[in-house]
Amino acid sequence: MQWDRRENAKCARETHTADMKPLFISLLLAALCPEGRAQQDMVQQPGGDVTATGGEAATLGCRYVSSSTSVSLLWYKQEGTNNPTFILIRFQVGEGNTADDFRERFSSTLNSTSRSSPLKIQKLQPSDSAVYYCALSSTVTGNYTTLYKNLWSKHTTPHPPLEGVTHC
């Protein structure tokens, strides 16, 4: 699948003080919505950028609706025009899996009562500035560590271009 992106011209500014140098990191959320067969299966992510200071923590929201009795939710990170990178998967029952590169600072818990699985990023770094996607396993095919959009029907509705973050 081709990922369309538009560069966002807004850049965070650094300010300097004698003892501390704040670092502003902008995280853009975008939702992956299922196509065709299971219109009841979808994720909802709050729109807009999340801005936080370097070294702090940020939590990215993800709520889901699913007709499945066994839900799995995945998180991906996309930097620039690179392909999305698998971060983690969480299951309704059991621990799930987190990619080695993200294990130390990235975490999530799937809560079937609130139907959510927020992603928490600890000790923010400039390299965390990216587009983050949450997806239900029913919307991803093949090996979940490589993102493929699940196309259940010939009749699909194209999604608008995804907005990215310009690195300053």
mmCIF file of the C-alpha atoms, coordinates in Angstrom:
data_MODEL
# 
_entry.id   MODEL 
# 
loop_
_atom_site.group_PDB 
_atom_site.id 
_atom_site.type_symbol 
_atom_site.label_atom_id 
_atom_site.label_alt_id 
_atom_site.label_comp_id 
_atom_site.label_asym_id 
_atom_site.label_entity_id 
_atom_site.label_seq_id 
_atom_site.pdbx_PDB_ins_code 
_atom_site.Cartn_x 
_atom_site.Cartn_y 
_atom_site.Cartn_z 
_atom_site.occupancy 
_atom_site.B_iso_or_equiv 
_atom_site.pdbx_formal_charge 
_atom_site.auth_seq_id 
_atom_site.auth_comp_id 
_atom_site.auth_asym_id 
_atom_site.auth_atom_id 
_atom_site.pdbx_PDB_model_num 
ATOM 1   C CA . MET A 1 1   ? 0.000   0.000   0.000  1.00 0.00 ? 1   MET A CA 1 
ATOM 2   C CA . GLN A 1 2   ? 1.256   3.465   -0.846 1.00 0.00 ? 2   GLN A CA 1 
ATOM 3   C CA . TRP A 1 3   ? 1.319   5.892   2.083  1.00 0.00 ? 3   TRP A CA 1 
ATOM 4   C CA . ASP A 1 4   ? 0.447   9.472   1.139  1.00 0.00 ? 4   ASP A CA 1 
ATOM 5   C CA . ARG A 1 5   ? 1.849   12.235  3.326  1.00 0.00 ? 5   ARG A CA 1 
ATOM 6   C CA . ARG A 1 6   ? 1.754   16.028  3.470  1.00 0.00 ? 6   ARG A CA 1 
ATOM 7   C CA . GLU A 1 7   ? 4.477   17.866  5.300  1.00 0.00 ? 7   GLU A CA 1 
ATOM 8   C CA . ASN A 1 8   ? 3.286   20.016  8.159  1.00 0.00 ? 8   ASN A CA 1 
ATOM 9   C CA . ALA A 1 9   ? 5.094   23.353  8.066  1.00 0.00 ? 9   ALA A CA 1 
ATOM 10  C CA . LYS A 1 10  ? 4.827   23.900  11.811 1.00 0.00 ? 10  LYS A CA 1 
ATOM 11  C CA . CYS A 1 11  ? 8.122   23.412  13.609 1.00 0.00 ? 11  CYS A CA 1 
ATOM 12  C CA . ALA A 1 12  ? 8.727   23.333  17.334 1.00 0.00 ? 12  ALA A CA 1 
ATOM 13  C CA . ARG A 1 13  ? 11.099  25.968  18.690 1.00 0.00 ? 13  ARG A CA 1 
ATOM 14  C CA . GLU A 1 14  ? 13.780  25.318  21.249 1.00 0.00 ? 14  GLU A CA 1 
ATOM 15  C CA . THR A 1 15  ? 14.247  27.735  24.106 1.00 0.00 ? 15  THR A CA 1 
ATOM 16  C CA . HIS A 1 16  ? 17.352  27.922  26.251 1.00 0.00 ? 16  HIS A CA 1 
ATOM 17  C CA . THR A 1 17  ? 17.725  28.532  29.958 1.00 0.00 ? 17  THR A CA 1 
ATOM 18  C CA . ALA A 1 18  ? 20.789  28.406  32.167 1.00 0.00 ? 18  ALA A CA 1 
ATOM 19  C CA . ASP A 1 19  ? 19.995  25.011  33.724 1.00 0.00 ? 19  ASP A CA 1 
ATOM 20  C CA . MET A 1 20  ? 17.761  23.291  31.226 1.00 0.00 ? 20  MET A CA 1 
ATOM 21  C CA . LYS A 1 21  ? 17.197  23.086  27.506 1.00 0.00 ? 21  LYS A CA 1 
ATOM 22  C CA . PRO A 1 22  ? 13.587  22.071  26.736 1.00 0.00 ? 22  PRO A CA 1 
ATOM 23  C CA . LEU A 1 23  ? 13.125  19.874  23.723 1.00 0.00 ? 23  LEU A CA 1 
ATOM 24  C CA . PHE A 1 24  ? 9.720   19.872  22.104 1.00 0.00 ? 24  PHE A CA 1 
ATOM 25  C CA . ILE A 1 25  ? 8.626   16.737  20.352 1.00 0.00 ? 25  ILE A CA 1 
ATOM 26  C CA . SER A 1 26  ? 5.562   16.622  18.179 1.00 0.00 ? 26  SER A CA 1 
ATOM 27  C CA . LEU A 1 27  ? 3.723   13.356  17.630 1.00 0.00 ? 27  LEU A CA 1 
ATOM 28  C CA . LEU A 1 28  ? 0.992   13.177  15.022 1.00 0.00 ? 28  LEU A CA 1 
ATOM 29  C CA . LEU A 1 29  ? -1.727  10.591  15.403 1.00 0.00 ? 29  LEU A CA 1 
ATOM 30  C CA . ALA A 1 30  ? -3.526  9.007   12.502 1.00 0.00 ? 30  ALA A CA 1 
ATOM 31  C CA . ALA A 1 31  ? -6.078  6.196   12.563 1.00 0.00 ? 31  ALA A CA 1 
ATOM 32  C CA . LEU A 1 32  ? -6.091  3.083   10.420 1.00 0.00 ? 32  LEU A CA 1 
ATOM 33  C CA . CYS A 1 33  ? -9.679  2.202   9.650  1.00 0.00 ? 33  CYS A CA 1 
ATOM 34  C CA . PRO A 1 34  ? -10.797 -1.158  8.333  1.00 0.00 ? 34  PRO A CA 1 
ATOM 35  C CA . GLU A 1 35  ? -12.272 -1.495  4.866  1.00 0.00 ? 35  GLU A CA 1 
ATOM 36  C CA . GLY A 1 36  ? -15.210 -3.522  3.608  1.00 0.00 ? 36  GLY A CA 1 
ATOM 37  C CA . ARG A 1 37  ? -16.128 -6.666  5.538  1.00 0.00 ? 37  ARG A CA 1 
ATOM 38  C CA . ALA A 1 38  ? -16.004 -5.601  9.152  1.00 0.00 ? 38  ALA A CA 1 
ATOM 39  C CA . GLN A 1 39  ? -17.235 -2.029  9.292  1.00 0.00 ? 39  GLN A CA 1 
ATOM 40  C CA . GLN A 1 40  ? -17.847 -2.605  13.007 1.00 0.00 ? 40  GLN A CA 1 
ATOM 41  C CA . ASP A 1 41  ? -14.095 -3.081  13.519 1.00 0.00 ? 41  ASP A CA 1 
ATOM 42  C CA . MET A 1 42  ? -12.271 0.247   13.760 1.00 0.00 ? 42  MET A CA 1 
ATOM 43  C CA . VAL A 1 43  ? -9.853  2.292   15.806 1.00 0.00 ? 43  VAL A CA 1 
ATOM 44  C CA . GLN A 1 44  ? -10.230 5.904   16.879 1.00 0.00 ? 44  GLN A CA 1 
ATOM 45  C CA . GLN A 1 45  ? -7.257  8.110   17.670 1.00 0.00 ? 45  GLN A CA 1 
ATOM 46  C CA . PRO A 1 46  ? -7.567  11.700  18.886 1.00 0.00 ? 46  PRO A CA 1 
ATOM 47  C CA . GLY A 1 47  ? -6.628  14.072  16.070 1.00 0.00 ? 47  GLY A CA 1 
ATOM 48  C CA . GLY A 1 48  ? -3.822  16.583  16.109 1.00 0.00 ? 48  GLY A CA 1 
ATOM 49  C CA . ASP A 1 49  ? -0.291  16.799  17.367 1.00 0.00 ? 49  ASP A CA 1 
ATOM 50  C CA . VAL A 1 50  ? 0.880   15.824  20.818 1.00 0.00 ? 50  VAL A CA 1 
ATOM 51  C CA . THR A 1 51  ? 3.684   18.099  21.995 1.00 0.00 ? 51  THR A CA 1 
ATOM 52  C CA . ALA A 1 52  ? 5.833   17.233  24.993 1.00 0.00 ? 52  ALA A CA 1 
ATOM 53  C CA . THR A 1 53  ? 9.187   18.178  26.467 1.00 0.00 ? 53  THR A CA 1 
ATOM 54  C CA . GLY A 1 54  ? 12.214  15.955  25.936 1.00 0.00 ? 54  GLY A CA 1 
ATOM 55  C CA . GLY A 1 55  ? 12.812  13.573  28.825 1.00 0.00 ? 55  GLY A CA 1 
ATOM 56  C CA . GLU A 1 56  ? 9.134   13.572  29.810 1.00 0.00 ? 56  GLU A CA 1 
ATOM 57  C CA . ALA A 1 57  ? 6.478   10.969  28.996 1.00 0.00 ? 57  ALA A CA 1 
ATOM 58  C CA . ALA A 1 58  ? 3.689   11.154  26.421 1.00 0.00 ? 58  ALA A CA 1 
ATOM 59  C CA . THR A 1 59  ? 0.560   9.030   26.106 1.00 0.00 ? 59  THR A CA 1 
ATOM 60  C CA . LEU A 1 60  ? -1.105  8.540   22.719 1.00 0.00 ? 60  LEU A CA 1 
ATOM 61  C CA . GLY A 1 61  ? -4.760  7.526   22.810 1.00 0.00 ? 61  GLY A CA 1 
ATOM 62  C CA . CYS A 1 62  ? -6.337  4.673   20.899 1.00 0.00 ? 62  CYS A CA 1 
ATOM 63  C CA . ARG A 1 63  ? -9.905  3.443   21.341 1.00 0.00 ? 63  ARG A CA 1 
ATOM 64  C CA . TYR A 1 64  ? -11.398 0.593   19.358 1.00 0.00 ? 64  TYR A CA 1 
ATOM 65  C CA . VAL A 1 65  ? -14.715 -0.900  18.319 1.00 0.00 ? 65  VAL A CA 1 
ATOM 66  C CA . SER A 1 66  ? -14.736 -4.577  17.385 1.00 0.00 ? 66  SER A CA 1 
ATOM 67  C CA . SER A 1 67  ? -17.268 -7.322  16.851 1.00 0.00 ? 67  SER A CA 1 
ATOM 68  C CA . SER A 1 68  ? -14.560 -9.888  17.614 1.00 0.00 ? 68  SER A CA 1 
ATOM 69  C CA . THR A 1 69  ? -14.467 -11.754 20.915 1.00 0.00 ? 69  THR A CA 1 
ATOM 70  C CA . SER A 1 70  ? -10.661 -11.935 20.737 1.00 0.00 ? 70  SER A CA 1 
ATOM 71  C CA . VAL A 1 71  ? -9.135  -8.498  20.146 1.00 0.00 ? 71  VAL A CA 1 
ATOM 72  C CA . SER A 1 72  ? -5.487  -7.762  19.337 1.00 0.00 ? 72  SER A CA 1 
ATOM 73  C CA . LEU A 1 73  ? -4.254  -4.198  18.967 1.00 0.00 ? 73  LEU A CA 1 
ATOM 74  C CA . LEU A 1 74  ? -0.999  -3.110  17.325 1.00 0.00 ? 74  LEU A CA 1 
ATOM 75  C CA . TRP A 1 75  ? 1.044   0.106   17.348 1.00 0.00 ? 75  TRP A CA 1 
ATOM 76  C CA . TYR A 1 76  ? 3.309   1.286   14.511 1.00 0.00 ? 76  TYR A CA 1 
ATOM 77  C CA . LYS A 1 77  ? 5.681   4.237   14.075 1.00 0.00 ? 77  LYS A CA 1 
ATOM 78  C CA . GLN A 1 78  ? 6.331   5.945   10.731 1.00 0.00 ? 78  GLN A CA 1 
ATOM 79  C CA . GLU A 1 79  ? 9.289   8.297   10.333 1.00 0.00 ? 79  GLU A CA 1 
ATOM 80  C CA . GLY A 1 80  ? 9.335   10.528  7.255  1.00 0.00 ? 80  GLY A CA 1 
ATOM 81  C CA . THR A 1 81  ? 8.604   8.570   4.095  1.00 0.00 ? 81  THR A CA 1 
ATOM 82  C CA . ASN A 1 82  ? 9.871   5.265   5.537  1.00 0.00 ? 82  ASN A CA 1 
ATOM 83  C CA . ASN A 1 83  ? 7.553   2.291   5.910  1.00 0.00 ? 83  ASN A CA 1 
ATOM 84  C CA . PRO A 1 84  ? 5.761   2.015   9.259  1.00 0.00 ? 84  PRO A CA 1 
ATOM 85  C CA . THR A 1 85  ? 7.758   0.105   11.890 1.00 0.00 ? 85  THR A CA 1 
ATOM 86  C CA . PHE A 1 86  ? 6.133   -2.376  14.285 1.00 0.00 ? 86  PHE A CA 1 
ATOM 87  C CA . ILE A 1 87  ? 6.271   -1.237  17.922 1.00 0.00 ? 87  ILE A CA 1 
ATOM 88  C CA . LEU A 1 88  ? 4.074   -3.679  19.828 1.00 0.00 ? 88  LEU A CA 1 
ATOM 89  C CA . ILE A 1 89  ? 0.994   -5.889  19.871 1.00 0.00 ? 89  ILE A CA 1 
ATOM 90  C CA . ARG A 1 90  ? -1.351  -6.369  22.818 1.00 0.00 ? 90  ARG A CA 1 
ATOM 91  C CA . PHE A 1 91  ? -3.890  -9.156  23.213 1.00 0.00 ? 91  PHE A CA 1 
ATOM 92  C CA . GLN A 1 92  ? -7.157  -9.202  25.105 1.00 0.00 ? 92  GLN A CA 1 
ATOM 93  C CA . VAL A 1 93  ? -5.744  -12.171 27.012 1.00 0.00 ? 93  VAL A CA 1 
ATOM 94  C CA . GLY A 1 94  ? -2.000  -12.438 27.619 1.00 0.00 ? 94  GLY A CA 1 
ATOM 95  C CA . GLU A 1 95  ? 0.950   -10.094 27.484 1.00 0.00 ? 95  GLU A CA 1 
ATOM 96  C CA . GLY A 1 96  ? 1.614   -9.521  23.799 1.00 0.00 ? 96  GLY A CA 1 
ATOM 97  C CA . ASN A 1 97  ? 4.953   -8.624  22.229 1.00 0.00 ? 97  ASN A CA 1 
ATOM 98  C CA . THR A 1 98  ? 7.116   -5.492  21.996 1.00 0.00 ? 98  THR A CA 1 
ATOM 99  C CA . ALA A 1 99  ? 9.854   -5.076  19.374 1.00 0.00 ? 99  ALA A CA 1 
ATOM 100 C CA . ASP A 1 100 ? 13.366  -5.020  20.853 1.00 0.00 ? 100 ASP A CA 1 
ATOM 101 C CA . ASP A 1 101 ? 14.071  -1.434  19.721 1.00 0.00 ? 101 ASP A CA 1 
ATOM 102 C CA . PHE A 1 102 ? 11.022  -0.179  21.668 1.00 0.00 ? 102 PHE A CA 1 
ATOM 103 C CA . ARG A 1 103 ? 10.963  -2.458  24.719 1.00 0.00 ? 103 ARG A CA 1 
ATOM 104 C CA . GLU A 1 104 ? 12.719  -0.072  27.115 1.00 0.00 ? 104 GLU A CA 1 
ATOM 105 C CA . ARG A 1 105 ? 10.584  3.081   26.702 1.00 0.00 ? 105 ARG A CA 1 
ATOM 106 C CA . PHE A 1 106 ? 7.315   2.108   24.935 1.00 0.00 ? 106 PHE A CA 1 
ATOM 107 C CA . SER A 1 107 ? 4.408   0.351   26.655 1.00 0.00 ? 107 SER A CA 1 
ATOM 108 C CA . SER A 1 108 ? 0.696   -0.284  26.273 1.00 0.00 ? 108 SER A CA 1 
ATOM 109 C CA . THR A 1 109 ? -2.049  -2.246  27.986 1.00 0.00 ? 109 THR A CA 1 
ATOM 110 C CA . LEU A 1 110 ? -5.212  -3.377  26.225 1.00 0.00 ? 110 LEU A CA 1 
ATOM 111 C CA . ASN A 1 111 ? -8.236  -2.598  28.396 1.00 0.00 ? 111 ASN A CA 1 
ATOM 112 C CA . SER A 1 112 ? -11.279 -4.489  27.092 1.00 0.00 ? 112 SER A CA 1 
ATOM 113 C CA . THR A 1 113 ? -13.626 -2.639  29.491 1.00 0.00 ? 113 THR A CA 1 
ATOM 114 C CA . SER A 1 114 ? -12.763 0.839   28.189 1.00 0.00 ? 114 SER A CA 1 
ATOM 115 C CA . ARG A 1 115 ? -11.932 -0.609  24.741 1.00 0.00 ? 115 ARG A CA 1 
ATOM 116 C CA . SER A 1 116 ? -8.645  1.246   24.637 1.00 0.00 ? 116 SER A CA 1 
ATOM 117 C CA . SER A 1 117 ? -4.931  0.621   24.340 1.00 0.00 ? 117 SER A CA 1 
ATOM 118 C CA . PRO A 1 118 ? -3.007  3.879   24.794 1.00 0.00 ? 118 PRO A CA 1 
ATOM 119 C CA . LEU A 1 119 ? 0.686   3.947   23.899 1.00 0.00 ? 119 LEU A CA 1 
ATOM 120 C CA . LYS A 1 120 ? 2.960   5.407   26.579 1.00 0.00 ? 120 LYS A CA 1 
ATOM 121 C CA . ILE A 1 121 ? 6.404   6.668   25.579 1.00 0.00 ? 121 ILE A CA 1 
ATOM 122 C CA . GLN A 1 122 ? 8.845   7.302   28.440 1.00 0.00 ? 122 GLN A CA 1 
ATOM 123 C CA . LYS A 1 123 ? 11.852  9.660   28.382 1.00 0.00 ? 123 LYS A CA 1 
ATOM 124 C CA . LEU A 1 124 ? 10.988  11.333  25.068 1.00 0.00 ? 124 LEU A CA 1 
ATOM 125 C CA . GLN A 1 125 ? 13.802  11.833  22.569 1.00 0.00 ? 125 GLN A CA 1 
ATOM 126 C CA . PRO A 1 126 ? 13.985  13.788  19.277 1.00 0.00 ? 126 PRO A CA 1 
ATOM 127 C CA . SER A 1 127 ? 13.874  10.468  17.392 1.00 0.00 ? 127 SER A CA 1 
ATOM 128 C CA . ASP A 1 128 ? 10.366  9.875   18.819 1.00 0.00 ? 128 ASP A CA 1 
ATOM 129 C CA . SER A 1 129 ? 8.947   12.603  16.563 1.00 0.00 ? 129 SER A CA 1 
ATOM 130 C CA . ALA A 1 130 ? 6.921   10.597  14.028 1.00 0.00 ? 130 ALA A CA 1 
ATOM 131 C CA . VAL A 1 131 ? 3.459   9.471   12.952 1.00 0.00 ? 131 VAL A CA 1 
ATOM 132 C CA . TYR A 1 132 ? 2.021   6.741   15.206 1.00 0.00 ? 132 TYR A CA 1 
ATOM 133 C CA . TYR A 1 133 ? -0.728  4.330   14.149 1.00 0.00 ? 133 TYR A CA 1 
ATOM 134 C CA . CYS A 1 134 ? -2.820  1.950   16.192 1.00 0.00 ? 134 CYS A CA 1 
ATOM 135 C CA . ALA A 1 135 ? -4.582  -0.871  14.350 1.00 0.00 ? 135 ALA A CA 1 
ATOM 136 C CA . LEU A 1 136 ? -6.796  -3.818  15.179 1.00 0.00 ? 136 LEU A CA 1 
ATOM 137 C CA . SER A 1 137 ? -5.354  -7.139  14.053 1.00 0.00 ? 137 SER A CA 1 
ATOM 138 C CA . SER A 1 138 ? -8.466  -7.611  11.879 1.00 0.00 ? 138 SER A CA 1 
ATOM 139 C CA . THR A 1 139 ? -7.270  -4.666  9.739  1.00 0.00 ? 139 THR A CA 1 
ATOM 140 C CA . VAL A 1 140 ? -3.747  -6.020  9.174  1.00 0.00 ? 140 VAL A CA 1 
ATOM 141 C CA . THR A 1 141 ? -2.809  -9.121  7.171  1.00 0.00 ? 141 THR A CA 1 
ATOM 142 C CA . GLY A 1 142 ? 0.275   -11.306 7.081  1.00 0.00 ? 142 GLY A CA 1 
ATOM 143 C CA . ASN A 1 143 ? 3.119   -10.897 9.528  1.00 0.00 ? 143 ASN A CA 1 
ATOM 144 C CA . TYR A 1 144 ? 1.995   -8.162  11.933 1.00 0.00 ? 144 TYR A CA 1 
ATOM 145 C CA . THR A 1 145 ? 5.542   -6.807  12.182 1.00 0.00 ? 145 THR A CA 1 
ATOM 146 C CA . THR A 1 146 ? 5.220   -5.669  8.546  1.00 0.00 ? 146 THR A CA 1 
ATOM 147 C CA . LEU A 1 147 ? 2.208   -3.429  7.970  1.00 0.00 ? 147 LEU A CA 1 
ATOM 148 C CA . TYR A 1 148 ? -0.186  -4.478  5.201  1.00 0.00 ? 148 TYR A CA 1 
ATOM 149 C CA . LYS A 1 149 ? -3.674  -3.021  4.875  1.00 0.00 ? 149 LYS A CA 1 
ATOM 150 C CA . ASN A 1 150 ? -6.389  -5.675  4.922  1.00 0.00 ? 150 ASN A CA 1 
ATOM 151 C CA . LEU A 1 151 ? -8.626  -5.240  1.854  1.00 0.00 ? 151 LEU A CA 1 
ATOM 152 C CA . TRP A 1 152 ? -11.726 -7.384  2.310  1.00 0.00 ? 152 TRP A CA 1 
ATOM 153 C CA . SER A 1 153 ? -13.735 -5.941  -0.551 1.00 0.00 ? 153 SER A CA 1 
ATOM 154 C CA . LYS A 1 154 ? -13.311 -4.528  -4.047 1.00 0.00 ? 154 LYS A CA 1 
ATOM 155 C CA . HIS A 1 155 ? -15.487 -1.644  -2.879 1.00 0.00 ? 155 HIS A CA 1 
ATOM 156 C CA . THR A 1 156 ? -13.185 0.430   -0.741 1.00 0.00 ? 156 THR A CA 1 
ATOM 157 C CA . THR A 1 157 ? -13.244 4.082   0.147  1.00 0.00 ? 157 THR A CA 1 
ATOM 158 C CA . PRO A 1 158 ? -9.893  5.858   -0.180 1.00 0.00 ? 158 PRO A CA 1 
ATOM 159 C CA . HIS A 1 159 ? -8.646  7.633   2.898  1.00 0.00 ? 159 HIS A CA 1 
ATOM 160 C CA . PRO A 1 160 ? -7.396  11.237  2.798  1.00 0.00 ? 160 PRO A CA 1 
ATOM 161 C CA . PRO A 1 161 ? -3.630  11.799  2.804  1.00 0.00 ? 161 PRO A CA 1 
ATOM 162 C CA . LEU A 1 162 ? -1.920  11.329  6.136  1.00 0.00 ? 162 LEU A CA 1 
ATOM 163 C CA . GLU A 1 163 ? -0.253  14.412  7.580  1.00 0.00 ? 163 GLU A CA 1 
ATOM 164 C CA . GLY A 1 164 ? 3.328   14.158  8.780  1.00 0.00 ? 164 GLY A CA 1 
ATOM 165 C CA . VAL A 1 165 ? 5.617   16.162  11.006 1.00 0.00 ? 165 VAL A CA 1 
ATOM 166 C CA . THR A 1 166 ? 8.399   18.303  9.596  1.00 0.00 ? 166 THR A CA 1 
ATOM 167 C CA . HIS A 1 167 ? 11.606  17.744  11.545 1.00 0.00 ? 167 HIS A CA 1 
ATOM 168 C CA . CYS A 1 168 ? 13.198  21.069  12.498 1.00 0.00 ? 168 CYS A CA 1 
# 
